[in-house]
Amino acid sequence: MSTELTEEVQTFFRAYCAAFETLDVEAIADCVAYPSHIVSDGDDVTLIAMSNRQECLAAMSRVVVLHRQLGAPSGRIHGLSIIALSPRLVQASLTMDVLDGTSSPLYDFQASYSLAKFSGAWRIVAIVHNQMPRLLRCIAQRQPGAT
């Protein structure tokens, strides 16, 4: 895999993380292609098909609301593994550490992203992750009276 491709994908993820850190749902949706899919682990496996931007905005707004409850946390990617399937298709897996305002860990999660390059820009076409149960557990633990 070329160094240029690796740098492009890393740049994409920096922009994607920045959109989440600023709680900018519009910028998050700019990182997604349509249609796209999200598969999330939790009590049950959840499948979300997003056929257009409005559906993406609705899905991402729910996550942003939860992040607001944590005070707009930041994230740190590590273990980024990129497999180039072609010059326009990559599979990227990573672990994300979600940090509070003092850079202390809140929770982490693993995710795998299928990315495609459209008109020179990388976009997410599928996400598989285990974030939601960890995010919800983190919020529950921070509630008054939680042990």
C-alpha positions as CSV (number, residue, x, y, z in Angstrom):
1,M,0.0,0.0,0.0
2,S,1.3,3.4,-0.9
3,T,2.3,6.0,1.7
4,E,0.1,8.5,-0.1
5,L,-3.0,6.2,0.4
6,T,-2.2,5.7,4.1
7,E,-1.8,9.5,4.6
8,E,-5.1,10.1,2.8
9,V,-7.0,7.7,5.0
10,Q,-5.3,9.0,8.2
11,T,-6.3,12.6,7.1
12,F,-9.9,11.4,6.6
13,F,-10.0,9.9,10.1
14,R,-8.6,13.1,11.6
15,A,-11.4,15.1,10.0
16,Y,-14.0,12.5,11.0
17,C,-12.8,12.7,14.7
18,A,-12.8,16.5,14.6
19,A,-16.4,16.5,13.4
20,F,-17.4,14.3,16.4
21,E,-15.3,16.4,18.8
22,T,-17.0,19.6,17.7
23,L,-20.4,17.8,17.8
24,D,-21.0,18.9,14.2
25,V,-23.6,16.5,12.8
26,E,-23.4,18.1,9.4
27,A,-19.6,17.6,9.2
28,I,-20.1,14.0,10.3
29,A,-22.7,13.4,7.6
30,D,-20.2,14.9,5.1
31,C,-17.9,11.9,5.8
32,V,-20.6,9.4,4.8
33,A,-21.6,8.1,1.4
34,Y,-25.2,7.2,0.6
35,P,-26.5,4.6,0.9
36,S,-24.3,3.3,3.8
37,H,-24.7,0.9,6.7
38,I,-23.9,0.8,10.4
39,V,-23.8,-2.4,12.4
40,S,-23.6,-1.9,16.1
41,D,-23.3,-4.4,19.0
42,G,-25.3,-4.1,22.1
43,D,-28.0,-6.2,23.7
44,D,-28.8,-7.2,20.2
45,V,-26.9,-6.5,17.0
46,T,-28.4,-3.4,15.4
47,L,-28.4,-2.8,11.6
48,I,-29.0,0.7,10.4
49,A,-29.3,1.5,6.7
50,M,-28.9,5.1,5.8
51,S,-30.1,5.7,2.3
52,N,-29.7,9.4,2.4
53,R,-28.2,12.4,4.3
54,Q,-31.4,12.9,6.4
55,E,-31.3,9.4,7.8
56,C,-27.6,9.8,8.6
57,L,-28.2,13.1,10.3
58,A,-30.9,11.5,12.4
59,A,-28.7,8.5,13.4
60,M,-25.6,10.6,14.1
61,S,-27.7,13.2,16.1
62,R,-28.5,10.5,18.6
63,V,-24.8,9.8,19.1
64,V,-24.0,13.5,19.4
65,V,-26.6,13.9,22.1
66,L,-24.9,11.2,24.1
67,H,-21.5,12.8,23.6
68,R,-22.9,16.1,24.8
69,Q,-23.8,14.4,28.0
70,L,-20.1,13.5,28.4
71,G,-19.1,17.1,27.8
72,A,-18.0,16.8,24.1
73,P,-15.2,14.3,24.6
74,S,-12.2,14.1,22.4
75,G,-10.9,10.9,20.8
76,R,-7.5,9.3,20.2
77,I,-7.2,6.6,17.5
78,H,-4.7,3.9,17.9
79,G,-4.1,0.5,16.3
80,L,-5.2,1.9,12.9
81,S,-4.9,-0.9,10.3
82,I,-5.6,-0.2,6.7
83,I,-6.1,-2.8,4.0
84,A,-6.1,-1.4,0.5
85,L,-8.5,-3.4,-1.6
86,S,-8.0,-1.0,-4.6
87,P,-6.9,2.6,-5.0
88,R,-10.6,3.6,-4.2
89,L,-11.6,1.0,-1.6
90,V,-10.1,0.4,1.8
91,Q,-10.9,-1.4,5.0
92,A,-9.8,0.4,8.1
93,S,-9.9,-1.0,11.6
94,L,-9.1,0.9,14.8
95,T,-9.5,1.3,18.5
96,M,-10.7,4.7,19.7
97,D,-10.0,6.0,23.1
98,V,-12.7,8.5,24.1
99,L,-11.3,11.1,26.6
100,D,-12.8,13.7,28.8
101,G,-11.8,17.4,28.9
102,T,-8.7,16.6,31.0
103,S,-7.7,13.8,28.5
104,S,-8.6,11.1,31.0
105,P,-10.1,8.0,29.5
106,L,-13.9,7.6,29.5
107,Y,-14.2,4.5,27.4
108,D,-12.8,2.8,24.3
109,F,-14.3,1.0,21.4
110,Q,-13.3,-0.9,18.3
111,A,-14.6,-0.2,14.8
112,S,-14.1,-1.3,11.3
113,Y,-14.8,1.1,8.4
114,S,-15.3,0.4,4.8
115,L,-14.2,3.5,2.9
116,A,-14.7,4.4,-0.8
117,K,-13.2,7.2,-2.7
118,F,-15.8,9.3,-4.7
119,S,-14.7,12.2,-6.8
120,G,-11.4,12.3,-4.9
121,A,-12.9,12.3,-1.4
122,W,-13.0,9.3,1.0
123,R,-16.4,8.5,2.4
124,I,-17.7,5.8,4.8
125,V,-19.9,3.2,3.2
126,A,-20.1,0.9,6.2
127,I,-19.2,0.9,9.9
128,V,-19.1,-2.1,12.2
129,H,-18.5,-1.2,15.9
130,N,-19.0,-2.0,19.5
131,Q,-19.3,1.6,20.7
132,M,-22.9,1.9,21.9
133,P,-22.9,-0.4,24.9
134,R,-19.6,1.2,26.1
135,L,-20.9,4.7,25.6
136,L,-24.2,4.0,27.4
137,R,-22.3,2.3,30.2
138,C,-20.0,5.3,30.6
139,I,-23.0,7.7,30.7
140,A,-24.8,5.5,33.3
141,Q,-21.7,5.4,35.5
142,R,-21.5,9.1,35.5
143,Q,-25.1,9.6,36.7
144,P,-25.6,10.8,40.3
145,G,-25.9,7.8,42.6
146,A,-24.1,5.4,40.2
147,T,-21.6,3.1,41.7
